[in-house]
Amino acid sequence: MFEGLFEQELPIDPLQEDLASQCSVLPTCKGIVLLADENRQPVQLLMAANMRRTALARLCQTDPEIPRKKADLSNITRHIFFLSCHNSFRSSLTHLRIARRIWPDRYLEQVILPRQQYIRIDPSALWPVFTVSSKPFADGSELILGLFPGRKSADELIQTLLDVFEICKRPDLIASPEQAKSCPYLQMNTCPAPCVGRISREDYLSRITMAIGAITNHRTEIIGQMNQQMQQYARQMDFEKARSFKDRLERLRILGRPAYTWTDDLSKLTLLHIDRSARRKIEGKRNLKQGWAAFVVRSDRIEESADFFLDDLESVLQNIQSIVHDDKEMHPSRHAAEELALVGFHLFRSRPEGVWINITSQLPSAEQVYRQIQERYRQQNRKPSGGVDKEKQPETDIFSQ
């Protein structure tokens, strides 16, 4: 049943009381643990920061006088299957994929998925509207924008676009001029008022195009155009309009916030994630050498490279370049949407693990990527991690090996 899912199986002998010694063969790294009964039926699937500690917490009672917070599974667990992952993103992704294989129809009962929100708009519509949606894939000519840490940031961005590019805030009234007369934005003259014909559809669509460009790969160009218009009005001594453009440019500073670091056309967005993997023995070397894992993330798929050493970073990036430039047709699916939600969760953590790089427009050189990895992990090494015995695990420089 679990063929190909785990790296090893550990039988549990119920007659042997010392479970701690039986579990001593379990690795202490991040990974996936599956507890199974005597018939090898799954009991519980766990994502663990320390596989040995997690298994013991489920099977052993350290102090009989202290009530257990978790159910005692020692009476029914007869097999432990485990898989080392070594980093958090791989653990999350593997946990989800294994759960799908074991429980195809009810895996979502076993996995807690973060909720991800996107912005949806159809530029070809008669009067395009920005809306928040939980679906990451477009229907027809729609455009999906993301990623965001939550609905609040998506709503805030839409409101900013409506204000900056003077887009209708009540698009439901555009086709009803009589009802639109009571619209407060029309009465306050803070709306382009397509409902009563003050702006042509062509000019209105131009504003929509600029708004989309401001949050995709035309951001610099759009901001440059607005700066030029502001300066032109200033030269013409039309300070009211110049001030308006200055205020709108100030509002666009929101795009520099961390919440919008990864916002782009989702069909084109491509990310590179690199994190530590297993240390491996090198022939002729006394110390283990740090291995690394790389993931290429697109909206419809996540591809993982084989583990590598930093010495091989240039060849790994060449392989990634071929993945980035392949012409595979997009295949939207529920599974892809779930995995993209996991990506959003890891991207927007207060302290994201590993290195995340936006490679939508260009893949950095090996030297640039190495520098980012080096800076990231040297920063982490300067901060002691909780629960680590420094005498047993001295701090090492992973770049000096």
N, C-alpha and C positions, 0 to 999 in steps of 0.2 A: 504493500500500500504506500510505503514511503520511499520506494526505490528512486534514487537519484535526487532526493530532496535534502538529505542530511549526510554529513561526512562520516558519522560513526554512531554506533548504538551501544548503550551501556545497560546490560541486564542488572536488575535489582533483586537480590536474594532476600526474601522476607524472613528467613531464618537467621540471617546475620543482623544483629541489632545495631551494629555501628554503621549507620548510613553515611556518616561523614567520611569514613575511610573508603567506602564504596564509591562515593562521589569525588574522591580526590583526583581521579583521572580526568575529570571535566576541566576544560581550560578556564582561565580566569579573565578572558577577554570578552568583548562585546559579541553577541551572537543570538541564535535562536535555539530554544530548548522546547522539546515536545515530551510531555509525560504521557505514557500509554499504559494500558492495563495488561493483564496476562494474555489476552487475545490480540494484543497489539492494536487495540482500538484507541484512538486519541482521547485523552482526558483533559489536557490543557496545553495550549500553545503559548509560549512566552517569549517576549523580546527582552533580552537581558543585557545590562551593562557589564555584568560579571556572571557568566553562566554557572559557575560552581556555586557561588553565593546564592543566586536565585533559586537553583534547584534545592539547595539545603533549606532555604527559607520555606519552601513549599512542603518539604518532607520531614523536617526535624523540628522538634520543640526544644528550644534552647533552655527555657525555664518553665517547668510545669506549673508554677504558681501564677505565671503571667498569661492572661487569656490571649489566644491566637486571634489575629486580625484576619487571617486567611484560613480557608478550609484545610483541614488535615488530609492530605492526599497520599500519605505514606501507606495506608491500608490497601489502596487499589493500584498504586503505581508499581509496575514490574519491569518497565523498560523506559530508558531515557534516550531520546534521539537528540543529537545536537549538531549545530553548524556554526563555525566561527565566521564572524563578519568583520570584526576589527574596527569598524567605524559606524557612526550613528545612521548615516543616510542609507548605507547598504543594509543595515539591520532593519530599518523601517520598510524598505522596499522588499527585502526578502521575506519578512514577516507577512506582509500583505500577499505576496505571490504564493507562499506556501499555504496560507489560510485558504486561498482560492482553490488550490489543488486538493486539499483535504476535505473542505466543505464547499463544493461548487455552488450549492443553492442557498447556503446560509452563512457564508464567510463573514458577512458584515455584522453578524452577531458576535464574532470573535475579535473584530478589529474596529478600533475607534478611529474614524477618518476625520481630519480637520475639514471644516467647511471653507470652500474657496469661492470668491466672488469675482466677476468680470464685468466689463462694460461692453455692451452690444449696440451696434448701430448699422443700419443699412443705408449707405450713401446713395443708392439708386432709388430710394423711396421718394414719393412725391414730396413729402416734408420729413426728412430724416430726424430721428429722435434718439438721444442717448439714454439708455436704460441699464440698470444693474441686473445681471443674470448669473445663475449658478452653472450655466452650460458653457464649456470652454470651446465648443465647436460651432462654426457658422452654418447657417442655413442659406443656401443660394448665394446672393451677393453681399451678405452681411459681413461685417468686420467685428472681430472680437479683440478687445484690448485687455491686457493684464501683464504681469501679476500684481495682486494687491494683498496687503496683510489682512484685510477684512472689508466688510461692507461699508463701514464708516469712511474709510479712505477712498473707496470708489465713489460714494455719494459726494464727498467733498470735492473730488476732482471734476465730476460732472457739473457741480454748481459753479466751480471756478471757470470752466470752459464756457458755460452759458453767460456768465458775467463779462469775461474778457472779450469774447467774440460776439457779444450782443445777439445771442440766440434766444428764440422764443422759449419761455418757461412754462407756457400752457399750450403745448402742441395739440392737445385734445380739442382746443377751440378754433384752430386754424380754419377748419372746414365749416365753422358755424359763426359767421360774422355778427349775427344778431346777438347770440349769447356772449360773444367776445367783447361786446360793448361794456359789459360789467367787469371785465378783467382788470384787476388793480394795476398790473404792469402797463397795460394800454393807457389807463387813465393817468398814470404817473409819467407817461412818456419814457419809460425805461425799457422798451421792447421794440424790436424792428417792425412789429405789427404786420406780419404777412397775412393775418386774418382779414385785414381791411385794405390790403393792397399797397401799403406804404413801401414795400420792398418787393422786387421781382424774385421769382423762384431762382433764377440764375444767380443773382447776387446773394440770395440766402444760401444756396448750395456752396457758393464760394467761401462763405463764412464757416460752413460745416467742414469743408476741405482744410481750411486753415486750422481749425480746432483739432482735427484728427492729426494733421501734420505736426502740431505742437507737442504731441505726446508720442510720436513715432520718430522715424529717422529724419524728419524734416524740421526738427525742433530749432536747430541753430539758424536755419534759413528763415523760418517764420519770425523768430525773435529779432533777427537782423532787419527784416522788412518793417516790423513795428517800430524799431529804433529809428529807422530812416524817416518814417512818417512823423514820428514825434519831433525829430530835428527839423523837418521841413515846415511843420506848423510853427515851431519856435522861430524860424527865420522869417516866416510870414507874419510874425507878431500875433499869431492866433494862440495865445497862451492857454486859453480854456481847453482847446482840443489837444494841445501839447501836454497839458496836465492830465487829461483823460488817458492819453496813451502811456504816460509815465505811471499812472496808477494801475493800468492794466498790465503793464510789464512787471510791476511790483507784485501783482497777484500771481503772475506766472512763476514767481520764485518758488511757489509750492512744489514745482516739479523737481526742485533740488533736494527735497526731503527724502530720507531713506525709504519711506513708504512707496515712492515712485521710481526707485533705482532700477527696477526690473520691468517697468511698464513699456509695452510695445505692442505692435501687431502680433497677436499670439500665433498666427500661422507662420510667422517668420522667426519668432523669438527662439534663439539657440543659446544654451548655457553650457559651460564647462565646469564641472565640480571635481576637485582633487582633494583627497583626504588620505590619511595614513592607513596602511593595511598591515599585514603580518610582517614581522621581522624574520629574515631568512638567513640560513647559514651559507657562507661563501667559502668555497674551497681555498684553503691556505690562509684563511682569516680566522682570528680567534673570536672576535665579537660578531654577533648577529647584525645584519644590515637591514635598515628600515626599508620596507616595501611601501608602494603607493598604489592607490586605486584611482581611476579616472572614469567619469560618467559624462556622456553627452546627452543633454536634455532638450527634447523638443515637445511641442504640445501633444503630439500623438504617439510618442515613444521615448524610451530611455535606453540608451545603449552603453554598455560597460566594457572597458578595455581590460585585457589581462593585467594582472598586477605587474608592476615594473619598479625599477630603481631610478633615481633621479639622473643617473648617468645616461639612461636611455630616453630622457625626456624629449629630445628632438625627434627621434623616430616615432615615439608615441604621438606627438603632435602632428606629424605627417599623416599618420593613420587617421587621426581625428579630422584632419583637413579633408580627407577623402569622404568621411562620413558626412561632414557639413555640406559638401558640394554634391552629394548624391542627388539623384532626381526621383527618389522614391515618392510614389503617390501617397498623400496623407490618408490615413485610415482611422478616422475618429471612432472611438469606442468608449463604453462605460469604464472599462479597465484603465484606459489611457487617462480619462478624466480623474479617476481615483488616484493614480500615481502622480498626476500633475498637482493634485491637492497636497500630497506629501511633499513635493518639491517646494510649494509655497510655505508650508509649515517650517521646513528647515531653513529656507531663505530668510524668513522674517523673525527668527528667534532672536532674543536679545543679544546672544553671543553665538552666531552661526559657526558651526564646526567646519573645519577645512577651508578651502579656497573656492569661491564662486566667481566666475568670470563670464560676462556677457560677450559672446563671440558671434552675435547676429551679423554684425557688419564686417568684423575682421578677427582672425585668430592671432593672438599675440605671438611674438617670437618665443623660443625656448628660454632665452635669457630673461625676458620680461615675466614669463610664468614662474620661472625659478625664483626670481626676486620676490614675487608675491608670496610664494610658498615659504620662502626663507623668513620674510618679515612676519608672516602670520604665526608661524610656529615658534619663532624666537620670542614673540610677544607672549604667547601662551606659556612658554617655559619659564618666563620671569615671574609668573604667578603660580604659587604652589597650589596644587589641587587638593581638595578636602579628602581626608581619609587615607592619604598616602604616607607610608612609613619611609621617611627620607633616608634612614640608615639602611633599609633593605632595598630601596629603589632610588639610588642617587640620580640626580638630574643629569641627563646626557645631552650633548649637542648632536642632533640627528643629521646635521649637515657636515660634521667633521669626519664622518665614517666613509 
